[in-house]
Each structure stands twice: as C-alpha cells, then as structure tokens.
Amino acid sequence: MSTPTETSQDEKIVLAHGGGGELTRRLVAERIMPKLGNKLLNPLTDSAVLTTNKGQISFTTDAYVVQPLEFPGGDIGRLAVCGTVNDLAVMGAFPKVISLALVIEEGLSLSVLDRIVDSIADAAKEAEVIVATGDTKVIEHRQGDGMTITTAGVGEMLEGIELSTERITPGDVIIVTGNIADHGLAVMSAREGLAFETELESDVAPLNHLIGGMLKQGAELKFLRDPTRGGLAGVLADLAEDTGYSVEIEEDKIPVSRIARHTAELLGLDVLTVANEGKCVAVVSEHDADRVLKTCCEHRYGKNAAVIGRITESAPPLVELITRSGGRRLVQRPYGEELPRIC
C-alpha cells in the first residue's frame, strides 16, 4: 500500500484544476497559498490593492488560453483586454494601463494575428486603457494552441468606495447586470461546430464604465464580482462561504436568453455554472437596489440587468434556487471545468 507521501507525489494536474471550481479552490489553498501567501495575496480577490504615496491602486494579472481563438462575438484579444479591465473594475478601480504578452505558435496565420491585434486595439480604446508594455514569443509548431495571452493591469482606486464581503448583511439584494452564460456557450458552440445553428454570441465586454456609473450613484454597493470561470454558481457559493449567510435566488428572475437556454440543454450544461465575460454580480442594500438597477439598465451592457435574489440568515450557509415550479434545489460551486479552454 502506498504511503500518503507517495500518493501525493503521484498525483497529476488535470484540466478541472483550471476550471474555477472546487478543484481550483483546493489547488490554490493547498499547493500555492501555504508557500506564497502574504497580506496582499491572501484575500484572493480579483485584484490586489496597493497603497502608494498618492493613494491606492489596484493591480491584477491573468492568462488567456481560449479555443478557438476567434468565436462568435469576440476573440482571444478582446477577451484578454476585457477580462483584465473587469477584474480591476469590480474592485472599485478605474483601469489605466495594461501589459500584453503574446505567445504565438509557429504556423499561425498572419491574417489571424492581424485581426486579434486589431481587436485588442479596439477593446483598449473602448475601455480607455493604454497598452503600456508587452512581450512577444514564438514557440514551435504543436507546442501551443495557436496563441496564448498574458496580461496585467493597473487601475486607480475610486475614493470612498469600500467593497467587501464583510459588509454584506441579511436582506441585501443580489443583482446581475444581464443575460448569463452567453460567453461559455458561444465558445463551446463554435468548438463543437454548432456556430452556424445558433445566433448565440459571447458577451465579452469592458465593464468599467458601467461599474463606474453604479459606483458613482452613491448607493450602498457592498460587493462586485464578474462571474467568469465557475459562472454565477461559483460567485454565489463564494458569497455563502465567505459571509456565513445563505443566498436565495429565483429561477424565473435570472436573465437567460432563449438561445442560451436551448444551447445549454443541447450540450447538457447548467447555465448557472457557465462562464461569463461581460457581466457583473452586485450585492447592494435593499433600499438602493432600484437605483442601482436603473443605472444598469440605462447602459448598453446592463440593459437586461435584474434583481435575482437576496442574502438570508438561514443556517447552514447555502445557495438555494427557487425553481419556476416553486420547489427548491441547492446550487453548488462546480467541481471542475465543464467547458475547458473558454477563457
């Protein structure tokens, strides 16, 4: 019989470790944080908040490995810019500059590269961020996926903004800024050859202007998160675990397009666990919910925003979905990665 040490040494990384679900959480908690943990990294938020002699800044980094490189509604370049911008924005920062590292596989068409760089430029212009520095590497054929991108970003923290799960209390309202699941399903549809059978497009978009409008309302916003890997289910599970309160959401209030629902059923997926790249989950005091919702709906990236549930004191802390039929089911953080290579 093998000893625990031998078993540990024989374990291998699997794709599910990168899916943003329970395996990702364990990997970070057990293998990375014990060795690298520090006061900046320990909160494991979307960005780190650093104090300078001129105030606070937010700093983030991410890597993008989506397949295919181009998909309905976007591509890896737009995804890289928007993902970095959004990770800064949900911390209460206005993005200013990003870095861009391209690892290109030998054999990639120059026309594909041109389209992706054009997309990067367009997304950066829309988000009003500058690509301030970068790097380019080329690797041997069949040693990559055509292209991978790594970014980092810096944003200026908005004054007077305090976003933390510690501020959340029972009765607070949960808002999602639009239709969920479009990104992951659009990428998977393209990968599976279903792109010509559906009008589904990725929601990938920079949310800094939408979020900036929400923050400037003076509403009692307590928490923001973009539901990327792990989807809406992952964010809500984190909320329950981090606050010690339960989360109750209503199925008929969650904005999902008919096309996305149909595609998810076709692929055997739960829309709650599918990644999004242009949506934000907000927790806000009940008395400010209508004001925040109105602000969202006035922006093109928030026009389908909806109140989907609330924080409750039920114990133990769980996420419960009230179904259309009036029943209840538990919503759990996905274990691994149902949709690999989508961000």
C-alpha positions in Angstrom: 0.0 0.0 0.0 1.4 3.4 -0.9 2.0 6.0 1.8 0.3 9.4 1.7 3.6 11.0 0.6 3.9 8.6 -2.3 0.3 9.1 -3.3 0.8 12.9 -3.2 3.8 12.6 -5.4 1.9 10.6 -8.0 -1.0 13.0 -8.3 -1.2 14.9 -11.5 -2.8 18.2 -12.6 -6.0 17.7 -14.6 -7.9 20.2 -16.7 -10.5 20.5 -14.0 -7.9 22.1 -11.8 -8.1 25.2 -14.0 -11.9 25.4 -14.2 -12.5 27.9 -11.4 -14.5 25.4 -9.4 -13.8 23.3 -6.3 -10.6 21.7 -7.6 -9.2 25.1 -8.4 -10.0 26.4 -4.9 -8.3 23.4 -3.4 -5.3 23.7 -5.6 -4.7 27.3 -4.6 -5.5 26.7 -0.9 -3.3 23.6 -0.5 -0.5 24.0 -3.0 0.0 27.7 -3.6 -1.1 29.8 -0.7 0.9 28.0 2.0 4.1 28.9 0.1 3.2 32.3 -1.4 0.6 33.7 0.9 1.0 37.3 2.1 -1.2 40.2 3.1 -1.7 41.3 -0.5 -2.4 37.9 -1.9 -4.3 36.3 1.0 -7.7 37.9 0.2 -7.7 36.2 -3.2 -9.8 38.9 -4.7 -9.8 39.8 -8.5 -7.0 42.3 -7.9 -4.6 43.3 -5.2 -5.0 46.7 -3.6 -1.7 48.6 -3.1 -1.1 51.8 -1.2 1.2 54.4 -2.7 2.2 57.9 -1.6 -0.5 59.2 -3.9 -3.3 56.9 -2.8 -4.4 53.4 -3.6 -4.1 51.4 -6.9 -5.4 48.1 -8.0 -3.1 45.5 -9.7 -4.2 42.3 -11.5 -2.9 39.7 -13.9 -4.4 36.9 -16.0 -3.7 34.4 -18.7 -5.9 33.5 -21.7 -6.0 30.2 -23.4 -9.3 30.2 -25.2 -10.0 27.7 -28.0 -10.9 28.6 -30.8 -9.0 31.9 -30.9 -11.9 33.5 -32.6 -15.5 32.9 -31.7 -18.9 34.5 -32.2 -18.9 37.9 -30.6 -15.1 38.1 -29.9 -11.7 36.6 -29.8 -8.8 36.0 -27.5 -7.6 39.6 -27.9 -10.8 41.2 -26.9 -11.2 38.7 -24.1 -7.7 39.5 -22.7 -8.3 43.2 -22.5 -11.9 43.0 -21.2 -11.0 40.3 -18.6 -8.2 42.4 -17.2 -10.3 45.6 -17.2 -13.2 43.9 -15.5 -11.0 42.4 -12.7 -9.9 46.0 -11.9 -13.3 47.5 -12.1 -15.1 45.1 -9.7 -12.5 46.1 -7.1 -13.7 49.7 -7.4 -10.8 50.9 -9.6 -10.8 52.7 -12.9 -8.4 50.8 -15.2 -5.5 52.9 -16.6 -2.8 50.7 -18.2 -2.3 47.1 -19.1 0.6 44.9 -20.2 0.3 42.4 -23.0 2.4 39.3 -23.6 1.8 37.3 -26.7 3.0 33.7 -27.0 2.4 32.8 -30.7 2.7 29.3 -32.1 4.7 28.8 -35.3 2.3 28.4 -38.2 -0.3 30.9 -37.1 -1.7 32.8 -40.0 -0.6 36.4 -40.0 -4.1 37.4 -41.0 -5.4 35.9 -37.8 -2.7 37.7 -35.8 -3.7 41.0 -37.5 -7.4 40.5 -36.6 -6.6 39.7 -33.0 -4.3 42.7 -32.6 -6.9 44.9 -34.2 -9.4 43.6 -31.7 -7.0 44.3 -28.8 -6.7 47.9 -30.0 -10.5 48.3 -30.4 -11.2 46.9 -26.9 -8.5 49.1 -25.3 -9.9 52.2 -27.0 -13.4 51.3 -25.8 -12.2 50.7 -22.2 -9.9 53.8 -22.3 -6.9 51.9 -21.2 -3.4 52.1 -22.7 -1.3 49.0 -23.6 1.8 50.4 -21.9 4.3 47.4 -22.2 4.4 43.9 -23.6 6.4 41.0 -24.9 6.2 38.6 -27.8 7.5 35.0 -28.0 7.2 32.4 -30.8 7.1 28.7 -29.9 7.5 25.6 -32.0 4.5 24.2 -34.0 2.2 22.0 -32.0 3.6 23.3 -28.7 0.7 25.6 -28.1 -2.8 26.5 -29.1 -2.1 29.0 -31.8 -1.7 31.8 -29.3 -1.9 32.5 -25.6 -2.0 35.9 -24.0 -1.0 37.1 -20.6 -1.9 40.5 -19.3 -1.5 42.6 -16.2 -3.4 45.8 -15.4 -3.2 48.8 -13.0 -6.2 50.9 -12.0 -6.7 53.9 -9.8 -9.0 53.1 -6.8 -12.0 55.4 -6.7 -12.2 57.4 -3.4 -14.8 56.5 -0.8 -15.5 53.0 -2.3 -15.4 50.0 0.1 -16.3 46.7 -1.4 -16.0 43.7 0.8 -18.0 40.5 1.7 -17.6 41.7 5.3 -20.1 44.4 4.7 -22.8 42.1 3.5 -25.8 41.5 5.8 -29.1 39.6 5.6 -31.7 41.4 3.4 -29.1 42.7 0.9 -30.2 42.3 -2.7 -28.3 40.4 -5.5 -28.2 42.0 -9.0 -26.8 40.5 -12.1 -26.2 43.0 -14.9 -27.5 41.0 -17.8 -28.1 37.6 -19.5 -25.8 34.9 -18.2 -23.9 32.0 -19.9 -23.6 33.6 -23.3 -19.8 33.5 -23.4 -19.1 29.9 -22.5 -21.9 28.6 -24.6 -20.8 30.7 -27.7 -17.2 29.4 -27.4 -18.3 25.8 -26.9 -20.8 26.1 -29.8 -18.1 27.3 -32.1 -15.8 24.5 -30.9 -18.4 21.8 -31.4 -19.4 23.1 -34.9 -22.7 24.4 -33.7 -22.0 28.1 -34.5 -24.0 28.0 -37.7 -27.0 26.6 -36.0 -27.3 29.3 -33.3 -27.2 33.1 -33.1 -25.5 33.0 -29.7 -22.6 35.4 -29.2 -20.1 35.9 -26.4 -20.9 38.7 -24.0 -17.2 39.7 -23.7 -17.1 43.4 -23.0 -15.3 46.0 -20.8 -17.5 46.8 -17.8 -15.5 49.7 -16.3 -17.9 52.4 -17.5 -21.0 50.5 -16.4 -19.5 49.8 -13.0 -18.2 53.3 -12.7 -21.8 54.5 -13.2 -23.0 52.2 -10.5 -20.4 53.3 -8.0 -20.9 57.0 -8.6 -24.6 56.7 -7.7 -23.7 56.9 -4.0 -25.7 53.7 -3.5 -24.7 51.3 -0.7 -22.9 48.8 -3.0 -21.2 46.2 -0.9 -19.7 43.7 -3.3 -18.9 43.3 -7.0 -17.6 40.3 -8.9 -17.5 39.2 -12.6 -18.8 35.6 -12.8 -16.2 34.2 -15.2 -14.9 30.6 -14.5 -17.4 28.8 -12.3 -20.2 31.1 -13.5 -22.9 32.6 -11.4 -23.0 29.5 -9.2 -19.3 29.9 -8.3 -19.8 33.5 -7.2 -22.8 32.8 -5.1 -21.1 29.8 -3.5 -18.2 32.1 -2.6 -20.6 34.6 -1.1 -22.2 32.0 1.1 -18.9 30.6 2.2 -17.2 33.9 2.9 -20.1 35.6 4.7 -21.6 32.7 6.6 -25.1 33.7 5.3 -27.3 31.9 2.8 -28.2 33.1 -0.7 -31.6 32.7 -2.1 -32.2 33.2 -5.9 -35.3 32.8 -8.1 -35.0 30.9 -11.3 -37.6 33.0 -13.2 -35.8 36.2 -12.4 -32.3 35.1 -13.7 -31.8 36.7 -17.1 -31.1 34.0 -19.7 -31.8 34.2 -23.4 -33.9 31.6 -25.0 -31.0 30.7 -27.3 -28.6 30.3 -24.4 -31.1 28.1 -22.5 -31.6 25.9 -25.6 -27.9 25.6 -26.3 -27.2 24.7 -22.7 -29.8 22.0 -22.8 -28.3 20.7 -26.1 -24.9 20.5 -24.5 -26.1 19.1 -21.2 -24.9 22.1 -19.2 -26.3 24.2 -16.3 -26.4 27.9 -17.3 -25.5 28.8 -13.7 -22.1 27.3 -14.0 -21.1 28.6 -17.4 -18.6 31.4 -17.6 -19.5 35.0 -18.5 -17.1 37.7 -19.7 -19.3 40.8 -19.8 -21.5 40.5 -16.7 -21.2 41.6 -13.1 -22.8 40.3 -9.9 -23.6 43.0 -7.3 -24.7 42.9 -3.7 -26.5 46.1 -2.7 -28.6 47.3 0.2 -32.3 46.7 -0.4 -33.1 50.4 -0.2 -30.7 51.2 -3.0 -31.5 48.2 -5.3 -33.9 50.1 -7.6 -31.5 53.0 -8.1 -28.6 50.6 -9.0 -30.8 48.6 -11.3 -32.0 51.7 -13.1 -28.4 52.8 -13.7 -27.5 49.4 -15.1 -30.5 49.3 -17.5 -29.5 52.7 -18.9 -26.1 51.3 -20.1 -25.8 49.1 -23.2 -24.0 46.4 -21.2 -26.6 46.4 -18.5 -29.9 46.7 -20.3 -31.0 43.2 -19.2 -30.0 43.7 -15.5 -32.2 42.1 -12.9 -32.6 41.5 -9.2 -32.3 37.8 -8.9 -32.3 37.2 -5.1 -31.2 38.2 -1.7 -29.0 37.3 1.3 -30.7 35.4 4.1 -29.8 34.3 7.7 -30.7 30.6 7.0 -28.3 28.1 8.5 -26.1 26.4 7.5 -25.0 28.9 4.7 -26.2 27.5 1.4 -27.2 28.7 -2.0 -30.8 27.8 -2.9 -32.6 28.2 -6.2 -36.4 28.7 -6.0 -37.5 26.9 -9.2 -40.2 28.0 -11.6 -42.5 25.3 -10.1 -41.9 26.6 -6.6 -39.5 23.9 -5.5 -36.0 24.4 -4.1 -32.7 23.0 -5.1 -29.2 23.5 -3.9 -26.7 25.4 -6.1 -23.1 24.3 -5.6 -19.8 25.5 -6.9 -18.9 23.4 -9.9 -16.3 20.7 -9.1 -14.1 21.2 -12.1 -14.4 22.6 -15.6 -17.4 21.6 -17.7 -16.1 23.8 -20.5 -12.3 23.8 -20.9 -10.4 26.4 -22.8 -13.1 29.1 -22.7 -11.1 32.0 -21.2 
